[in-house]
C-alpha cells in the first residue's frame, strides 16, 4: 500500500487503550515490508495540542493533564552504558528524525515532517493516550486527517487498570514492588487519569460519532494473547497491507511485569467496572461477555 495523498500524513492512528497491546502492534507493523513506523512510538501530537482533561475530586471542574517534556524525558531514559548499542542500532537517519521530533516546534508542518521517511509506505501514529481525547480534539483530527483509519484495542478493564497501576507506580514513580500497599494501589486506581483510560463506553461513543464505521476498527487484547497471527492478519487487511507474519510475533513487549492482582483490588475493580461491562456485553458480545461474567463472580 502506498500513500498517494500528496502530503505526508499518517494513514492510521492507533488510539489505545493504554496498556492494551499498542507497543506490540507498533513493533509488528514496523517489520512489514510495505509499512514504516516512526522510530519513537508515541508522538502525542494531538494530546499536546489538546491536553486531556480529567475530573477534579469535586467532579464539577476539570484540569488539564500536564504534558511531559519529551526531550527531557528522553535524556532521563538515556543509559550511557548502552552507548555502543545505540550506535549500532540507530542509523544517521534515525538520529536526525529523533532530533527533529524532540527539538522541533509541534505544529501541522512539523507533524507531517515526521512521516517523510515513509516514502509512500503505509505509516501511522500509535499513541494510546489519544483514546482519552475530548470532542474538540477528535473533531480536529478528523478534519486534519479526513481519510485516516482508527484502531482501538480494548482489554478486560480489570486487567488493564491493574497493569496501568503497576506500570505507573514502578516505572514512572520508581516504587519498589514491596511498597505497593493495597491503599496505595487503590488510591491510584481512583485517580481520574486512570479512570479515564479504562472508561470504554464514552470513548467508543465519541470516536464512532466522528469516524465512519469502515474506518474504525475495535480489536481485543485477548486475541493478541490467544491468536496473534490472526489478529495481525485482521489488522493488515483493515489497513490494506498484504499478509505478513514477522519473526518473534508472539514475544511480549512492554510488559508491566505485574504479578497476580490481589483479591481485594480485583474485587474493587470488578465493582467499578461491572455497570459498564453489563452494557458492553449486551452491545458487543464476544470477549465483553467473558469480562462481565468475571466481574459478576467477583462481586458476589
VENDA-V899164 format. One record per residue. N is the residue number from 1. RES is the residue in three letters. PHI is phi in whole degrees, -180 to 180 (NA if undefined). PSI is psi in whole degrees, -180 to 180 (999 if undefined). D_CENTER is the distance of its C-alpha to the mean C-alpha in Angstrom with 2 decimals. Layout:
# VENDA-V899164
N:RES:PHI:PSI:D_CENTER / N:RES:PHI:PSI:D_CENTER
This chain:
# VENDA-V899164
1:UNK:NA:139:23.62 / 2:UNK:-124:154:24.32 / 3:UNK:-94:110:23.28 / 4:UNK:-112:27:26.59 / 5:UNK:-83:-4:25.75 / 6:UNK:89:-25:27.65 / 7:UNK:-125:145:25.10 / 8:UNK:-68:130:22.13 / 9:UNK:-166:153:18.90 / 10:UNK:-69:142:15.69 / 11:UNK:-79:-26:16.45 / 12:UNK:-148:159:13.03 / 13:UNK:-119:131:9.73 / 14:UNK:-97:104:6.51 / 15:UNK:-94:3:5.46 / 16:UNK:139:-167:3.16 / 17:UNK:-92:169:4.40 / 18:UNK:-61:134:4.32 / 19:UNK:62:37:6.61 / 20:UNK:-120:18:6.36 / 21:UNK:96:13:7.22 / 22:UNK:-72:-32:4.93 / 23:UNK:-67:-41:7.43 / 24:UNK:-58:-46:10.11 / 25:UNK:-63:-44:9.65 / 26:UNK:-58:-44:9.82 / 27:UNK:-64:-41:12.83 / 28:UNK:-69:-44:14.50 / 29:UNK:-66:-31:14.44 / 30:UNK:-64:-20:15.75 / 31:UNK:-91:-9:18.73 / 32:UNK:-72:133:19.73 / 33:UNK:-63:-21:22.97 / 34:UNK:-105:14:22.28 / 35:UNK:-127:155:18.81 / 36:UNK:-138:124:17.92 / 37:UNK:-113:145:14.60 / 38:UNK:-60:145:14.66 / 39:UNK:-58:-31:15.80 / 40:UNK:-105:133:13.12 / 41:UNK:-68:-59:9.53 / 42:UNK:-94:108:8.09 / 43:UNK:-81:-31:10.95 / 44:UNK:55:28:10.34 / 45:UNK:-63:-49:13.39 / 46:UNK:-75:-26:13.21 / 47:UNK:-76:-22:12.34 / 48:UNK:-77:-34:15.32 / 49:UNK:-75:-35:17.42 / 50:UNK:-133:81:16.58 / 51:UNK:-52:139:15.68 / 52:UNK:-67:134:14.09 / 53:UNK:-98:129:17.11 / 54:UNK:-121:150:17.48 / 55:UNK:-70:142:20.70 / 56:UNK:-82:167:23.39 / 57:UNK:-55:-29:25.32 / 58:UNK:-78:-7:27.98 / 59:UNK:66:5:25.59 / 60:UNK:-106:-21:27.57 / 61:UNK:-129:168:25.88 / 62:UNK:-129:157:22.45 / 63:UNK:-128:151:21.36 / 64:UNK:-83:135:18.94 / 65:UNK:-64:138:16.39 / 66:UNK:-71:130:17.73 / 67:UNK:-87:130:16.01 / 68:UNK:-71:152:16.34 / 69:UNK:-81:106:18.76 / 70:UNK:-65:-32:16.78 / 71:UNK:-68:-47:20.14 / 72:UNK:-63:-40:21.40 / 73:UNK:-61:-41:18.25 / 74:UNK:-67:-37:18.69 / 75:UNK:-66:-38:22.37 / 76:UNK:-65:-32:21.78 / 77:UNK:-88:-7:19.83 / 78:UNK:-68:132:22.57 / 79:UNK:-114:107:24.80 / 80:UNK:-57:-28:28.34 / 81:UNK:-70:-12:29.14 / 82:UNK:-108:20:26.81 / 83:UNK:-60:-38:28.38 / 84:UNK:-67:-36:29.93 / 85:UNK:-64:-44:26.66 / 86:UNK:-60:-44:25.09 / 87:UNK:-64:-34:28.18 / 88:UNK:-80:-29:28.02 / 89:UNK:-89:-43:24.33 / 90:UNK:-92:122:23.86 / 91:UNK:-77:168:26.00 / 92:UNK:-61:-39:27.69 / 93:UNK:-63:-39:25.53 / 94:UNK:-66:-40:22.37 / 95:UNK:-64:-43:24.03 / 96:UNK:-62:-42:24.99 / 97:UNK:-61:-47:21.54 / 98:UNK:-63:-38:20.20 / 99:UNK:-64:-43:23.18 / 100:UNK:-63:-41:22.51 / 101:UNK:-67:-49:18.88 / 102:UNK:-78:-30:19.74 / 103:UNK:-110:-5:23.13 / 104:UNK:-76:166:22.96 / 105:UNK:-96:112:23.22 / 106:UNK:-58:130:20.19 / 107:UNK:-173:172:21.50 / 108:UNK:-55:-44:21.49 / 109:UNK:-65:-44:23.68 / 110:UNK:-61:-45:21.71 / 111:UNK:-61:-46:18.40 / 112:UNK:-63:-34:20.26 / 113:UNK:-65:-23:21.88 / 114:UNK:-68:-16:18.71 / 115:UNK:-109:8:18.92 / 116:UNK:-59:-38:22.68 / 117:UNK:-68:-11:22.58 / 118:UNK:-62:-31:21.18 / 119:UNK:56:37:24.81 / 120:UNK:94:-12:24.38 / 121:UNK:-75:160:21.92 / 122:UNK:-63:141:18.80 / 123:UNK:-146:161:15.93 / 124:UNK:-156:168:12.53 / 125:UNK:-117:110:10.00 / 126:UNK:-105:100:6.42 / 127:UNK:-131:100:4.97 / 128:UNK:-62:-22:2.16 / 129:UNK:-69:-15:5.75 / 130:UNK:-60:-25:7.37 / 131:UNK:-65:-18:7.49 / 132:UNK:-96:5:9.90 / 133:UNK:-68:156:12.07 / 134:UNK:-91:-178:15.67 / 135:UNK:-64:-40:18.08 / 136:UNK:-60:-42:19.52 / 137:UNK:-68:-44:16.34 / 138:UNK:-63:-41:15.50 / 139:UNK:-62:-41:19.16 / 140:UNK:-66:-42:19.18 / 141:UNK:-58:-47:16.34 / 142:UNK:-73:-19:18.31 / 143:UNK:-82:-41:21.47 / 144:UNK:-72:-36:20.37 / 145:UNK:-126:72:18.77 / 146:UNK:-64:-21:20.93 / 147:UNK:-105:5:20.34 / 148:UNK:-67:147:16.60 / 149:UNK:-101:151:14.88 / 150:UNK:-122:132:11.72 / 151:UNK:-120:127:9.60 / 152:UNK:-125:120:8.03 / 153:UNK:-103:121:7.90 / 154:UNK:-100:148:9.72 / 155:UNK:-132:149:11.10 / 156:UNK:-44:119:14.42 / 157:UNK:-63:-24:13.83 / 158:UNK:-66:-49:16.47 / 159:UNK:-69:-36:14.85 / 160:UNK:-63:-48:11.37 / 161:UNK:-60:-44:13.31 / 162:UNK:-62:-46:15.47 / 163:UNK:-62:-41:12.96 / 164:UNK:-62:-48:11.34 / 165:UNK:-64:-48:14.96 / 166:UNK:-64:-44:16.27 / 167:UNK:-63:-44:13.72 / 168:UNK:-66:-47:14.20 / 169:UNK:-69:-36:17.93 / 170:UNK:-88:-46:18.66 / 171:UNK:-80:-48:16.48 / 172:UNK:-80:-41:16.25 / 173:UNK:-99:-10:19.62 / 174:UNK:74:21:21.41 / 175:UNK:-71:147:22.84 / 176:UNK:-84:151:24.69 / 177:UNK:-61:-32:24.00 / 178:UNK:-76:-4:27.51 / 179:UNK:-94:-5:26.84 / 180:UNK:-82:77:24.23 / 181:UNK:-72:161:26.73 / 182:UNK:-58:-42:26.12 / 183:UNK:-62:-41:26.78 / 184:UNK:-69:-40:24.24 / 185:UNK:-63:-47:21.52 / 186:UNK:-67:-31:22.46 / 187:UNK:-62:-42:22.60 / 188:UNK:-76:-31:18.96 / 189:UNK:-57:-38:18.17 / 190:UNK:-91:2:19.91 / 191:UNK:-61:136:18.37 / 192:UNK:-56:-33:17.38 / 193:UNK:-67:-40:13.94 / 194:UNK:-65:-43:13.29 / 195:UNK:-63:-40:14.97 / 196:UNK:-62:-42:13.05 / 197:UNK:-68:-24:9.64 / 198:UNK:-105:8:11.66 / 199:UNK:-96:89:13.87 / 200:UNK:-76:-36:13.03 / 201:UNK:-61:-46:16.31 / 202:UNK:-64:-39:16.27 / 203:UNK:-68:-38:12.93 / 204:UNK:-63:-45:14.30 / 205:UNK:-62:-44:17.61 / 206:UNK:-65:-53:16.59 / 207:UNK:-67:-34:14.70 / 208:UNK:-68:-26:17.42 / 209:UNK:-70:-25:20.05 / 210:UNK:-113:-15:19.12 / 211:UNK:-113:125:17.84 / 212:UNK:-59:144:20.57 / 213:UNK:-53:-36:20.05 / 214:UNK:-68:-16:20.64 / 215:UNK:-115:13:17.63 / 216:UNK:-126:117:15.10 / 217:UNK:-121:123:13.99 / 218:UNK:-98:124:12.71 / 219:UNK:-120:174:12.25 / 220:UNK:-131:132:12.52 / 221:UNK:-56:-34:11.47 / 222:UNK:-55:-36:15.24 / 223:UNK:-73:-28:16.02 / 224:UNK:-63:-39:14.20 / 225:UNK:-77:-38:16.55 / 226:UNK:-97:-34:19.55 / 227:UNK:-146:66:19.75 / 228:UNK:-62:-36:17.44 / 229:UNK:-64:-47:19.93 / 230:UNK:-66:-38:20.15 / 231:UNK:-58:-49:16.40 / 232:UNK:-68:-35:16.18 / 233:UNK:-60:-40:19.41 / 234:UNK:-67:-38:18.07 / 235:UNK:-64:-46:15.20 / 236:UNK:-59:-45:17.97 / 237:UNK:-63:-43:20.27 / 238:UNK:-61:-39:17.97 / 239:UNK:-86:-9:17.41 / 240:UNK:86:22:21.10 / 241:UNK:-96:152:20.97 / 242:UNK:-72:153:23.67 / 243:UNK:-58:139:23.10 / 244:UNK:-159:129:22.34 / 245:UNK:-109:105:21.80 / 246:UNK:-74:154:20.74 / 247:UNK:-66:148:22.35 / 248:UNK:72:26:20.61 / 249:UNK:-58:-39:18.48 / 250:UNK:-89:2:18.54 / 251:UNK:-69:132:17.89 / 252:UNK:-72:143:15.29 / 253:UNK:-132:146:13.05 / 254:UNK:57:33:11.57 / 255:UNK:-69:144:13.25 / 256:UNK:-77:-19:14.02 / 257:UNK:72:19:17.59 / 258:UNK:-66:137:17.93 / 259:UNK:-81:-177:21.33 / 260:UNK:-59:144:22.41 / 261:UNK:-69:128:21.71 / 262:UNK:-57:142:24.96 / 263:UNK:-55:-42:26.76 / 264:UNK:-65:-40:27.09 / 265:UNK:-69:-44:23.39 / 266:UNK:-61:-44:22.53 / 267:UNK:-65:-41:25.20 / 268:UNK:-62:-45:24.07 / 269:UNK:-64:-37:20.50 / 270:UNK:-62:-43:22.18 / 271:UNK:-63:-38:24.37 / 272:UNK:-65:-40:21.60 / 273:UNK:-96:-15:19.66 / 274:UNK:-57:-44:22.70 / 275:UNK:-56:-45:23.69 / 276:UNK:-69:-36:20.44 / 277:UNK:-67:-31:20.41 / 278:UNK:-60:-44:23.97 / 279:UNK:-70:-42:23.02 / 280:UNK:-64:-40:20.07 / 281:UNK:-63:-39:22.39 / 282:UNK:-70:-39:25.05 / 283:UNK:-85:-34:23.01 / 284:UNK:-110:-28:20.73 / 285:UNK:64:-155:22.69 / 286:UNK:56:-133:21.50 / 287:UNK:-63:-29:19.12 / 288:UNK:-61:-30:19.08 / 289:UNK:-67:-44:22.79 / 290:UNK:-65:-39:22.38 / 291:UNK:-63:-44:19.92 / 292:UNK:-63:-45:22.53 / 293:UNK:-63:-38:25.40 / 294:UNK:-61:-46:24.02 / 295:UNK:-62:-40:23.61 / 296:UNK:-59:-44:27.12 / 297:UNK:-65:-34:28.66 / 298:UNK:-75:-28:27.25 / 299:UNK:-93:-7:28.63 / 300:UNK:-67:999:32.03
